[in-house]
Amino acid sequence: MADRIFSESPIVAPVLLVALALSLGGCSLLPGKDKDANGDPAVATATGKPAFTLDVEAPKEIHDLLEKHLELRRFQHQPDLQRRELTRLLGATNANVRDLIGTLGYFSPTVTVEVTETPDSEEAPRKVTVKVDPGPQTVIRQSELHFSGLNAKDPDGKEQRELIRESWPLKTGEHFSQNAWSGAKSGGLKILQARRYPTARIDTSLADIDADKNEANVSVTYDPGASYTFGPLVIEGTQRYDAVGLARVARLPEGEVYDQTTLLDTQQRLVSSGYFDSVFLTLADTPNAEVGDSPQKQEEARAEQGQHVTSPVIAKVREAKLQKWVFGVGLSTDTGPRLSVDHIHNKVPGLGWRAVSKLQIDRKNPLLSTQLTALPGEDYWRWFVGAKLEREPVGDFDVNSAQLRAGRTKSEEHIDRTYYLQYDYAKTQGTGAPPASSSLLANYGWTGRYFNNTLSPTSGYGLGWEAGVGTTLTPQRTPFTRVTGRWMMLMPIGERDAETLRRSRLQLRAWGGAITARKNAELPMTLMFLAGGDNSIRGYGYQTIGAKTDNGKVIGGRYLAAGSVEWQRPITIKGNAYDWEHATFIDAGTVGDDANAMYARVGVGTGIRWRSPVGPVQADIAYGLQSHDVRLHLRLGFNF
């Protein structure tokens, strides 16, 4: 039969031979014991088991380090690990362990490595046990701090040098570790570089370890370098916009001592101005030596600077587009869902001012607004004009309003000042609503912010007030005054957490206002006061606390007084011990037309705070003691 096939189909013979060869070669792919180069069985087989199990016996701190970084762990699941390679790894384990735990200050450990054959185990054919007795941890016997260079004894830097000495963690008797050593050196350097000495460096550092005695002698010498003072701000990369005016927006304090925080604040003001997509600030006059240069050349470059340097600050910028559209959707527990469209024109033709316009489509609070703002002049005051059309709920009524405003404003490091002339027109809708009215008001405002952080502060205080004198225009002319004020303090309390260094704090707030006018004067409802809602008295609906009309409906009042006490304490959520807080609070306030006949509304509650990249996210549940309602309040960001 085969002879006939070959004779009738000559191509079949080669095909059958190839198929036979492939089938024989495929036998080597079947499960079986592999051999290494010496003919010994491989450590791991084709069954998918790990080459060996690994058990580390050591104190917890060391155990966690070894479990994560021990070199044996990397090869545990190597499918083709040979016996020779395993033997090499086991031989190197002692040195590997010593290197790892040496970073924790243990330099005389006892390391035992045991290998047990476990052919019947379902986990692996071998078990490797690493036992570590770390011995005594190395202790600091002598710790020295020195300063060298031109400003080693600079009287102006004495406070910084003393701070480094006081905060130096590696004092005599403390345990030594590589992390503590690195952190101590870099911590001292940061203190120098943060203020006055931006080019400070570590001149020499030495950690001399005596492994036999488990003692360490450490020493660091810092070179502060030149003392820097801010020169003028120079903006590079502008084509569309006025670099001189924008330098005034940045408010770099020319002539003051270099301060890293001040430099970052300057950068943030340029970024927040809306004129730039990116901003990078650097000192112009720094040593010309490069990192790779010889120590002698670096020393020569630093010596050329001299002891004190007044350096211009270079701002390298990438300009934002001339116009920008922003579309957004949102949800508020006060006013419900909303859709918004924002348009920004950074240089209005013929005027050169910046225009920010907004259209908000909201079931309760639709509005259309625009504001034009000039760049600051030589005195840092800037002109602005604005207009707004709005419909908003005011107590039990709805108010359609129009507002025009024009004036000047000035922003400094902590203080904002504003004076302006404002026209208001308001028409209140609803049964028993007061007649439409209009007014003209001359106003002056002052706000001081002294918080430790502008985005998510943890301490400090703020104070602001406005005072205005005006007259109603319709339906009759009546003079009036309007005064408002607000205050907030963040007060740390209790002990710092040992791990995160965070503390609990009290947040205290108070705000109020008063309008004086004839009793029968018809004032625009937009100038009157209401309370209740997310940023006011929690536990009550948005602007539901006010005066009362003759038929018992809530309406804006002439007097407002309110306050809040909130206890904020750090908590840990899903292992995050830095960004979460729990809050317990009580809010109270009152609104009315008669200062002698007002009664308070009180809300109590609790909530969660999360420190997000754009500011704190706050979620509160509050109960109104008079309304007997439980309400959810959501807020984003910090604003004062």
C-alpha positions in Angstrom: 0.0 0.0 0.0 2.8 2.4 0.9 4.7 1.5 -2.3 1.7 2.4 -4.3 1.2 5.7 -2.6 4.8 6.7 -3.1 4.8 5.8 -6.6 1.5 7.6 -7.4 2.2 10.7 -5.2 6.0 11.5 -4.9 5.4 14.7 -2.9 3.8 12.7 0.0 7.0 11.1 1.2 8.8 14.4 2.2 5.6 15.6 3.9 5.4 12.5 6.0 9.1 12.7 7.0 8.7 16.4 8.1 5.6 15.5 10.1 7.4 12.7 11.8 10.3 15.0 12.7 8.0 17.6 14.2 6.1 15.1 16.2 9.4 13.8 17.7 10.5 17.3 18.6 7.1 18.1 20.1 7.7 15.4 22.7 10.2 17.7 24.4 7.3 20.1 25.1 5.4 17.6 27.1 5.5 18.0 31.0 8.6 16.5 32.5 11.6 17.3 34.6 14.0 19.8 33.0 17.7 19.5 33.3 20.2 22.2 33.9 23.6 22.6 32.2 25.0 20.0 34.6 22.2 17.5 34.1 20.6 18.3 37.4 16.9 18.9 37.7 15.8 22.6 37.3 14.5 24.2 40.4 11.1 25.1 38.8 9.1 22.8 36.6 6.6 23.5 33.9 3.7 23.0 36.3 3.6 26.7 37.0 4.7 26.4 40.6 7.1 29.0 42.0 10.7 27.9 42.3 10.6 28.2 46.1 8.6 29.7 48.9 10.3 32.4 50.9 9.8 33.0 54.6 11.5 36.0 56.4 11.8 35.8 60.2 12.8 39.3 61.6 11.5 42.1 63.7 8.6 44.0 62.0 10.4 47.0 60.7 13.2 44.9 59.2 10.7 42.2 58.0 8.7 44.7 55.9 11.9 46.1 54.3 13.2 42.6 53.5 9.9 41.4 52.2 9.8 44.3 49.7 13.4 44.5 48.6 15.2 41.2 49.2 16.8 40.0 46.0 15.5 36.4 46.5 11.9 37.7 46.1 12.6 38.8 42.5 13.5 35.3 41.5 10.9 33.4 43.4 8.6 32.9 40.4 11.4 32.5 37.8 10.1 29.5 35.8 13.6 28.4 34.5 15.6 29.1 37.6 18.5 26.5 37.7 20.0 25.0 40.9 23.3 26.8 40.3 21.6 30.2 40.1 19.6 29.4 43.3 22.8 28.5 45.0 24.4 31.8 43.9 21.4 33.7 45.2 21.5 32.0 48.6 25.2 32.8 48.9 24.6 36.4 48.2 21.7 36.7 50.6 23.8 37.5 53.6 25.4 40.5 51.9 22.0 41.6 50.5 20.4 41.6 53.9 23.3 43.5 55.5 23.1 46.2 52.8 19.4 46.6 53.2 19.2 46.7 57.0 22.3 48.9 57.1 20.1 51.7 55.8 18.2 51.4 59.1 21.4 51.6 61.2 21.9 47.8 61.8 25.5 47.0 60.9 26.2 43.8 62.9 23.3 41.4 62.2 23.3 37.6 62.4 21.8 36.1 59.2 20.9 32.5 58.7 19.6 31.0 55.4 18.0 27.6 55.5 16.8 25.5 52.5 14.2 22.7 53.0 13.2 20.3 50.3 9.4 20.1 50.0 8.7 17.8 47.1 5.2 17.0 48.3 4.1 20.6 48.8 1.5 22.1 46.6 3.2 25.5 46.8 6.8 24.9 45.7 9.4 22.1 45.7 11.7 24.0 48.1 11.3 26.4 51.0 13.9 29.1 51.8 13.9 30.6 55.3 15.9 33.7 56.0 16.3 34.4 59.7 17.7 37.8 60.8 18.8 38.9 64.2 19.6 42.6 63.5 21.6 43.2 66.6 21.8 46.6 68.3 21.0 49.7 66.2 23.7 52.2 65.6 23.6 55.2 67.9 24.9 58.7 67.2 27.9 59.2 69.4 28.9 62.6 68.0 27.0 65.1 65.8 28.5 68.2 64.4 27.2 71.1 62.3 29.4 73.7 60.7 29.0 76.6 58.2 31.6 77.8 55.8 32.0 80.3 53.0 31.4 84.1 52.7 28.2 84.2 54.7 29.1 81.6 57.3 28.8 84.2 60.0 26.3 86.6 58.3 24.4 88.4 61.1 21.2 88.5 58.9 21.3 84.7 58.6 21.8 83.9 62.3 18.2 83.0 62.8 18.3 80.4 60.0 21.5 78.9 61.3 20.0 78.6 64.8 16.9 77.0 63.4 19.0 74.4 61.6 20.8 73.6 64.9 17.6 73.4 66.9 15.7 71.3 64.4 18.7 69.0 63.6 17.2 65.4 64.3 20.5 63.5 64.6 21.4 64.5 68.1 23.7 62.5 70.3 22.1 59.4 71.6 19.6 59.2 68.7 19.4 56.1 66.4 21.2 56.4 63.1 19.5 55.4 59.8 20.3 56.3 56.2 16.9 57.9 55.7 17.3 60.0 58.9 20.8 61.0 57.7 19.7 62.0 54.2 16.6 63.8 55.6 18.6 65.7 58.2 21.1 67.0 55.5 18.5 68.0 53.0 16.3 69.5 55.8 19.0 71.9 56.8 19.8 72.8 53.2 16.1 73.6 52.6 16.0 76.0 55.5 18.9 78.0 54.0 17.6 77.9 50.4 14.1 78.9 51.5 15.2 82.4 52.4 18.1 84.7 51.6 20.5 82.0 50.4 19.0 80.3 47.2 22.4 78.9 46.1 23.3 77.3 49.5 24.9 73.9 49.2 26.4 71.1 51.4 30.1 71.7 51.4 31.1 68.5 53.1 29.2 65.6 54.9 30.5 62.5 56.6 28.8 59.6 58.4 31.6 57.6 60.1 30.2 54.2 61.2 32.0 52.0 63.8 30.2 48.7 63.2 32.0 46.9 66.0 30.8 49.5 68.6 27.5 50.3 66.8 28.3 54.0 66.9 28.3 56.7 64.3 29.9 60.1 64.1 28.2 62.5 61.7 29.1 65.9 60.5 27.8 68.4 57.9 29.2 71.7 56.7 26.8 74.0 54.9 28.0 76.8 52.6 25.2 79.4 52.5 26.6 81.2 49.4 25.7 84.8 48.5 22.8 86.6 50.2 20.2 87.5 47.6 17.8 90.4 47.3 15.0 90.7 44.7 15.7 92.9 41.8 13.1 93.9 39.2 10.8 91.3 37.5 11.6 90.9 33.8 8.9 89.0 31.8 10.2 87.2 28.7 8.0 85.8 26.0 5.2 88.4 25.7 3.9 89.5 22.3 0.2 90.3 22.7 0.2 91.7 26.3 1.8 94.5 28.2 4.8 93.1 30.1 5.1 96.2 32.3 1.5 96.1 33.4 1.6 92.3 34.1 4.8 92.8 36.2 2.7 95.0 38.4 0.1 92.2 38.6 2.8 89.9 39.9 3.7 92.3 42.7 7.3 91.0 43.2 8.6 93.0 46.2 11.7 94.5 44.6 14.5 95.3 47.1 13.3 92.7 49.7 15.3 89.7 50.8 14.9 86.6 48.6 12.1 84.3 49.9 11.1 81.1 48.2 7.4 81.5 49.3 7.3 85.0 47.9 8.7 83.8 44.6 6.0 81.1 44.4 3.3 83.6 45.3 4.5 85.8 42.5 4.4 83.0 40.1 0.9 82.0 41.2 -0.3 85.6 40.7 1.0 85.5 37.1 -0.6 82.2 36.4 -3.9 83.3 38.0 -4.0 86.5 36.0 -5.3 84.5 33.0 -2.8 86.0 30.6 -0.4 83.0 30.6 -0.6 79.2 30.1 2.7 78.7 31.8 5.1 80.7 33.9 8.6 79.8 35.1 10.5 82.1 37.4 14.3 82.0 38.0 16.9 84.3 39.4 19.0 86.0 36.7 22.3 86.3 38.6 23.5 82.9 39.7 26.9 81.3 39.6 28.1 80.5 36.0 29.7 77.2 36.9 27.9 74.1 35.7 27.2 71.0 37.8 29.9 69.0 36.0 32.6 71.6 36.6 35.5 71.0 38.9 35.2 72.0 42.6 37.8 74.7 42.0 35.8 76.3 39.1 32.6 76.2 41.1 34.3 77.9 44.0 35.7 80.6 41.6 32.2 81.2 40.2 30.7 81.6 43.6 33.5 83.9 44.7 32.8 86.2 41.7 29.3 86.8 43.0 30.5 88.5 46.2 28.7 88.3 49.6 25.5 90.1 48.6 23.6 90.0 45.3 20.6 91.9 44.0 19.3 89.8 41.2 16.6 90.5 38.7 13.9 87.7 38.5 13.3 86.3 35.0 9.7 85.2 34.2 9.7 82.9 31.2 6.1 82.8 30.0 3.9 81.2 27.4 1.0 83.5 26.6 -2.6 82.4 26.7 -4.9 82.7 23.7 -6.5 86.1 23.2 -10.0 84.6 23.7 -11.3 81.5 25.6 -14.7 79.9 25.9 -15.5 77.7 28.9 -18.6 75.5 29.1 -19.6 74.0 32.4 -22.3 72.1 34.2 -22.8 72.1 37.9 -25.1 71.1 40.8 -25.7 73.0 44.0 -27.7 72.0 47.0 -28.9 75.6 47.2 -30.0 76.3 43.6 -30.0 72.9 41.9 -28.5 72.0 38.4 -27.0 74.7 36.2 -25.3 75.2 32.8 -22.8 78.0 32.3 -20.9 79.6 29.5 -17.9 81.8 30.2 -16.1 84.0 27.7 -12.7 85.6 28.4 -11.2 88.3 26.1 -7.7 89.2 27.4 -7.4 92.4 25.3 -10.6 94.1 24.2 -10.0 96.0 20.9 -9.6 99.7 21.3 -9.5 99.5 25.1 -6.9 96.9 26.0 -8.7 95.8 29.1 -9.6 92.2 30.1 -13.3 91.2 29.8 -14.8 88.3 31.6 -18.4 87.5 30.7 -20.7 84.8 31.9 -24.1 83.3 31.0 -25.6 81.0 33.6 -28.7 79.0 32.9 -30.2 78.0 36.3 -33.7 77.2 37.3 -33.6 79.4 40.4 -30.7 81.8 39.6 -30.1 82.6 35.9 -27.8 85.5 35.2 -25.8 87.4 32.5 -22.7 89.4 33.6 -19.6 91.0 32.3 -16.7 92.8 33.9 -13.8 94.7 32.2 -10.6 95.2 34.2 -7.5 97.2 33.2 -3.9 96.3 34.1 -2.5 98.1 37.1 -1.0 101.6 36.7 2.2 102.8 38.3 0.4 103.2 41.7 -0.9 99.6 41.3 -4.5 100.7 41.2 -6.6 99.3 38.4 -9.9 100.5 36.8 -12.9 98.2 36.4 -16.5 98.4 35.1 -19.1 95.7 35.3 -22.7 95.0 34.5 -25.1 92.2 35.6 -28.6 91.0 34.9 -29.9 88.4 37.3 -33.0 86.6 38.6 -32.7 85.1 42.1 -34.9 83.9 44.9 -35.1 86.2 47.9 -36.9 84.6 50.7 -40.5 83.8 49.5 -40.1 86.1 46.4 -38.3 86.2 43.1 -36.3 89.3 42.2 -35.3 90.5 38.7 -32.4 92.9 39.0 -29.8 94.9 37.1 -26.6 96.3 38.4 -23.9 98.6 37.0 -20.6 99.1 38.8 -17.4 101.2 38.1 -14.4 101.9 40.3 -10.8 101.1 41.1 -9.2 98.3 43.0 -5.7 97.6 44.4 -4.3 94.2 45.6 -1.2 94.0 47.8 0.4 91.0 49.6 -2.3 90.7 52.2 -4.7 93.6 51.6 -7.2 94.3 48.9 -8.8 97.8 48.6 -11.7 98.8 46.4 -13.8 101.9 45.9 -16.7 102.1 43.4 -20.0 103.6 42.4 -22.9 101.2 42.0 -26.3 101.5 40.4 -29.0 98.9 41.4 -32.5 98.3 40.0 -34.7 95.5 41.5 -38.2 94.4 40.8 -39.7 91.9 43.3 -42.3 89.5 42.1 -45.0 87.8 44.3 -48.1 88.5 46.3 -47.4 91.4 48.7 -44.1 92.2 47.1 -42.7 95.8 47.6 -42.6 98.1 44.5 -39.7 98.2 42.1 -36.9 100.5 43.2 -33.5 101.7 42.2 -30.5 103.3 44.0 -27.0 104.8 43.6 -24.3 103.9 46.2 -20.7 105.0 46.7 -18.8 102.2 48.4 -15.4 101.6 49.9 -14.1 98.1 50.8 -11.1 96.7 52.6 -10.1 93.1 53.0 -7.1 91.6 54.9 -6.1 88.0 54.5 -3.4 86.6 56.9 -3.7 82.8 56.3 -0.8 80.4 56.1 -2.0 79.2 52.7 -4.3 80.8 50.1 -5.7 77.5 48.8 -6.2 75.3 51.9 -5.2 77.3 55.0 -4.8 75.6 58.4 -4.2 78.7 60.5 -4.4 82.5 60.4 -7.3 85.0 60.1 -9.1 87.3 57.7 -11.0 90.5 58.2 -13.1 92.5 55.7 -15.6 95.3 55.7 -17.4 97.6 53.3 -19.1 100.9 53.9 -21.3 102.9 51.5 -23.4 106.0 51.3 -26.1 106.4 48.8 -29.6 107.4 47.8 -32.6 105.7 46.4 -33.7 107.0 42.9 -37.1 105.5 42.6 -39.9 105.4 43.7 -38.7 108.3 45.8 -35.3 109.8 46.8 -34.1 108.8 50.3 -30.5 108.8 51.6 -29.2 105.7 53.2 -26.0 104.0 54.5 -25.0 100.4 54.2 -22.2 98.6 56.2 -21.1 95.0 56.1 -18.3 93.1 57.9 -16.9 89.6 58.1 -14.2 87.8 60.1 -12.7 84.4 60.2 -10.0 82.7 62.4 -8.4 79.3 62.1 -6.9 78.4 65.4 -4.8 75.2 65.8 -5.5 73.3 69.1 -4.3 70.1 70.8 -1.1 68.2 70.2 0.4 67.4 66.8 0.0 63.9 65.5 3.3 62.1 65.9 3.3 60.7 62.3 1.6 63.4 60.2 2.4 66.4 62.4 -1.3 67.5 61.9 -3.4 69.2 64.5 -7.0 69.8 65.2 -8.3 73.4 64.9 -11.2 75.6 65.6 -12.7 77.7 62.7 -14.5 80.8 64.1 -16.6 83.0 61.8 -18.7 86.1 62.3 -20.4 88.3 59.7 -23.1 90.9 59.7 -24.5 94.0 58.1 -26.8 97.0 58.6 -28.7 99.5 56.5 -29.9 102.8 58.0 -32.7 104.6 56.2 -36.1 106.0 56.8 -38.6 103.3 57.9 -40.7 103.8 54.8 -37.8 104.0 52.3 -38.1 101.5 49.4 -34.6 100.0 48.9 -33.6 97.7 46.1 -34.1 94.1 47.4 -30.6 93.2 46.2 -29.1 95.4 48.9 -31.1 93.8 51.7 -29.8 90.9 53.8 -30.8 87.2 53.9 -29.2 84.1 55.4 -29.2 80.3 55.2 -27.5 77.9 52.8 -24.1 76.3 52.1 -21.9 79.3 53.0 -24.2 80.8 55.6 -26.3 79.1 58.3 -26.4 75.4 57.6 -29.5 73.4 58.3 -31.6 76.0 56.5 -32.5 76.5 52.8 -30.7 79.0 50.6 -31.7 82.6 51.7 -34.7 81.4 53.7 -33.8 83.4 56.8 -35.0 87.0 56.6 -37.4 89.6 57.7 -41.2 89.1 57.6 -43.8 91.0 55.5 -47.3 91.8 56.9 -48.7 88.6 55.4 -45.9 86.5 57.0 -43.7 85.9 54.0 -39.8 85.9 54.2 -38.1 88.9 52.6 -34.8 90.7 52.8 -34.1 92.6 56.0 -32.0 95.6 57.0 -30.0 93.9 59.7 -27.9 90.7 59.7 -25.9 89.1 62.5 -24.4 85.6 62.3 -21.6 83.4 63.6 -20.2 79.9 63.4 -18.0 77.6 65.5 -16.5 74.6 63.8 -14.1 71.9 65.2 -12.0 70.3 62.5 -9.8 67.2 63.3 -7.6 65.0 61.1 -8.8 61.5 60.3 -7.5 58.6 58.2 -9.6 57.2 55.4 -8.3 54.2 53.4 -4.8 54.7 54.6 -4.7 58.4 53.7 -3.8 60.3 56.9 -3.1 63.6 55.3 -6.0 64.9 53.2 -9.1 64.0 55.2 -10.8 65.8 58.2 -13.9 65.5 60.2 -15.9 68.6 61.2 -18.5 69.3 63.9 -20.2 72.7 63.9 -22.9 75.0 65.1 -24.1 78.0 63.1 -26.4 80.7 64.4 -27.8 83.9 62.9 -30.7 86.3 62.5 -32.1 88.8 60.0 -34.7 91.4 60.5 -35.9 95.0 60.0 -35.9 95.9 63.7 -32.6 95.4 65.6 -34.6 95.1 68.9 -37.0 92.4 67.6 -34.9 89.6 66.0 -34.4 86.0 67.1 -31.7 83.6 66.1 -31.9 80.5 63.9 -29.5 77.7 64.9 -28.1 74.8 62.9 -25.9 72.0 64.1 -24.2 69.3 62.1 -21.2 67.3 61.1 -19.2 66.8 57.9 -16.2 65.5 56.0 -13.4 67.6 54.5 -11.1 66.5 51.7 -8.0 68.5 50.7 -8.2 68.4 46.9 -5.7 69.9 44.4 -8.1 72.8 43.8 -9.0 73.4 47.5 -11.1 71.8 50.2 -14.2 69.8 49.2 -16.7 70.0 52.0 -19.8 67.8 52.6 -22.0 68.6 55.6 -25.2 67.3 57.1 -26.9 69.9 59.2 -30.1 70.0 61.3 -32.0 73.3 61.7 -33.2 73.5 65.3 -36.1 75.9 64.4 -36.9 74.5 60.9 -36.6 70.8 62.1 -35.1 70.0 58.7 -32.0 67.9 57.9 -30.1 69.3 54.9 -27.1 68.3 52.9 -24.6 71.1 52.1 -21.7 70.7 49.5 -19.0 73.3 48.9 -15.7 73.4 46.9 -12.8 75.7 47.6 -11.8 78.2 50.3 -13.0 81.8 49.9 -12.8 84.7 52.2 
